[in-house]
């Protein structure tokens, strides 16, 4: 029964290695570590014969491949404190929230339940730990 999964297992095994080569391009230590980890995990699970476990491992392998392909990026230090990212087209990009310097400090809002009420009612509250003396009207 487990032999019916062999083509699927080989397919994801090859796909993981292909993705590894793309994601960790020009980083020999990461390429080597990823190769060893992929091979180690597949060898460790080679003797599994339970159909449900095999299906679960295949599903997990596809999820890992997807995360590697869409969420992992390489950063190279160009000079101290300055990094260059290698963003591939398939890497998921998220929208950034606009910085609002007069917004209340999240810690204040979370830790002081009364701040939520103040914000809703439009009262003035103290914001930003660095600006404790300054107050801001929240609309």
HELIX and SHEET records of a PDB file:
HELIX    1   1 UNK A    2  UNK A    5  5                                   4    
HELIX    2   2 UNK A    6  UNK A   23  1                                  18    
HELIX    3   3 UNK A   28  UNK A   44  1                                  17    
HELIX    4   4 UNK A   51  UNK A   71  1                                  21    
HELIX    5   5 UNK A  106  UNK A  111  1                                   6    
HELIX    6   6 UNK A  113  UNK A  121  1                                   9    
HELIX    7   7 UNK A  129  UNK A  131  5                                   3    
SHEET    1   A 2 UNK A  74  UNK A  79  0                                        
SHEET    2   A 2 UNK A  82  UNK A  86 -1                                        
SHEET    1   B 2 UNK A 124  UNK A 126  0                                        
SHEET    2   B 2 UNK A 135  UNK A 137 -1                                        
END                                                                             
